[in-house]
Amino acid sequence: MTVDLRASRRILPAPMIDRSSYSIFSVIKQAIGKDLTKFSIPVVWNEPLSFLQRLAECIEYSSLLDQAALTNKPVERFHLLTAFIVSTLSTNLERMSKPFNPLLGETYELKMEGDTPFHYISEQVSHHPPVSALYIRGQHWTLSANVEPKVKFQGTNVVAVSEGRWILRIKKIVPTSRSASQSSFQSCTEEDDEQNSNVNNHSDEEDEYTWTSPSILVHNILFGRLWCEFQGEFDLQHTQSNQRSVLTIKTQSWLSSQSTKTANMFKYTGFIYDGKDKLGAFHGNYGHCYYAIDNLEDAQFKSSSSSCCSAGGHNCIHINTTATVSSPCDLILTPSSRLIWFRSLSLMNDNELALRSQYYFFTPFALCLNEQVSSVVLPLTDSRYRQDIQYLEKGNTDAAAAEKHRLEEQQRADARKRDNEHQPLWFKKDENEEYVYTNEYDQRQFNHCPNLFSS
Ligand SMILES: CC(C)CCC[C@@H](C)[C@H]1CC[C@H]2[C@@H]3CC=C4C[C@@H](O)CC[C@]4(C)[C@H]3CC[C@]12C
């Protein structure tokens, strides 16, 4: 069955309300040191998306995964996969609003056809602690994760960490009989996927890659303009070998000068390893771009203001600098820097960019996530049916707040009535305590789904 959930709106029904007379600090000061995911925040601080929809944004640049699946060069594949993870960070910048907490049992589906088809299926599988399980099937790969966000208020900033690993499985390329240099996939159709349905089984036909998300830091909770950045390192590990890629985000300490701070904004550097041997290097700015550094000798990263210095370096110029996130991309390139990915926002014109600030800084991809679709039958648990999100989209904050409150109360009452542990409909806990997709959603039998959002 083909289900195209592609939507096309360029704008939300109403712009967001001006927050200048609201203080986020006055709301969350009661929550110092506590977990903000358990805390009800007034809807003016929400964006009209459920967290399950927000997580679907990670797949905007799925073409990088398609490309990674098609290459048989390990270093090139690591570049494409690392660039993909960088792209999943980029979509969070500027988005200083809280997505709605999904209700237990809420689902969200997104399916795209065309050159880079994918099918995203997610479910809120646990409420305390909140866990969102997701599964994405692409042409030659699957990506799954259990996202368990922990959001802490630390006085002047908010730190969000996401526990749980991301697992990417790519079908192995097998040489065809026609020519040894040409290669193709043995099995890559959806039917094969279904026969081979236990995705959790490690098989010789798949390469597995895993990583965890770095933490995100939201600044200026007390006063000033809210902004955020990622912190630390991440490690992308290939399960079947000792190969991995390690990305380090440049940090900005209080001691660094203002100019160093902006010069380091969102920059990262990293290496691809086989055991201890360096196989490759890369650098970039996660708000803008990813560059492979083809000559390892060029990768003499210094801890000074510029990301990478080598005589004859030139600036990263493919970006329209008015499209900046908060700072221009002043990355200094090495002679062998090669562009692998850049953010599509850099292709927007000034008018389009100005509009973004009125629409929660949604990207064109995010704008369509909550668009109503009529051509397809969705389960009643789909986030698109949440009235509180729809009210906020239309700028009706009072109705949104009332409906959000009603759903939260209803959820509490349901939890009190429940004697057994809640069983998710589309994911099952495995022996590692991870929720794994069962493939059943694909049957599209939704009659038994609860009418989660009705009154
Ligand atoms: C009210 C305001 C100030 C607080 C806003 C907090 C927002 C920005 C926080 C709360 C939960 C956070 C999310 C928690 C988990 C993940 C998964 C990770 O793979 C990418 C980042 C992402 C998607 C975070 C993005 C930022 C986030 C949405």
The ligand as a Tripos MOL2 file, in Angstrom:
@<TRIPOS>MOLECULE
LIG
   28    31     1     0     0
SMALL
NO_CHARGES

@<TRIPOS>ATOM
      1 C1         11.1080   26.6040   27.7460 C.3       1 LIG1
      2 C2         12.4210   26.5210   27.0890 C.3       1 LIG1
      3 C3         13.4020   27.5360   27.4980 C.3       1 LIG1
      4 C4         13.0180   25.1280   27.2870 C.3       1 LIG1
      5 C5         13.1660   24.4800   25.9600 C.3       1 LIG1
      6 C6         13.8770   23.1800   26.0610 C.3       1 LIG1
      7 C7         14.0050   22.5120   24.6850 C.3       1 LIG1
      8 C8         14.8030   23.4260   23.7640 C.3       1 LIG1
      9 C9         14.6260   21.1090   24.8520 C.3       1 LIG1
     10 C10        13.7560   20.2300   25.7590 C.3       1 LIG1
     11 C11        13.9900   18.7610   25.3000 C.3       1 LIG1
     12 C12        15.1010   18.8670   24.2860 C.3       1 LIG1
     13 C13        15.3130   17.6970   23.3140 C.3       1 LIG1
     14 C14        15.6740   16.4250   24.0830 C.3       1 LIG1
     15 C15        16.1920   15.3410   23.2230 C.2       1 LIG1
     16 C16        16.6320   15.5170   21.9610 C.2       1 LIG1
     17 C17        17.0880   14.3300   21.1450 C.3       1 LIG1
     18 C18        18.4500   14.5810   20.5260 C.3       1 LIG1
     19 O1         18.7900   13.5200   19.6570 O.3       1 LIG1
     20 C19        18.4630   15.8950   19.7410 C.3       1 LIG1
     21 C20        18.0580   17.0420   20.6490 C.3       1 LIG1
     22 C21        16.6880   16.8720   21.3100 C.3       1 LIG1
     23 C22        15.5910   16.9130   20.2300 C.3       1 LIG1
     24 C23        16.4740   18.0040   22.3480 C.3       1 LIG1
     25 C24        16.2970   19.3770   21.6940 C.3       1 LIG1
     26 C25        16.0180   20.5000   22.6990 C.3       1 LIG1
     27 C26        14.8190   20.2110   23.5980 C.3       1 LIG1
     28 C27        13.5460   20.1680   22.7570 C.3       1 LIG1
@<TRIPOS>BOND
     1     1     2 1
     2     2     3 1
     3     2     4 1
     4     4     5 1
     5     5     6 1
     6     6     7 1
     7     7     8 1
     8     7     9 1
     9     9    10 1
    10     9    27 1
    11    10    11 1
    12    11    12 1
    13    12    13 1
    14    12    27 1
    15    13    14 1
    16    13    24 1
    17    14    15 1
    18    15    16 2
    19    16    17 1
    20    16    22 1
    21    17    18 1
    22    18    19 1
    23    18    20 1
    24    20    21 1
    25    21    22 1
    26    22    23 1
    27    22    24 1
    28    24    25 1
    29    25    26 1
    30    26    27 1
    31    27    28 1
@<TRIPOS>SUBSTRUCTURE
     1 LIG1         1 GROUP 0 **** ****
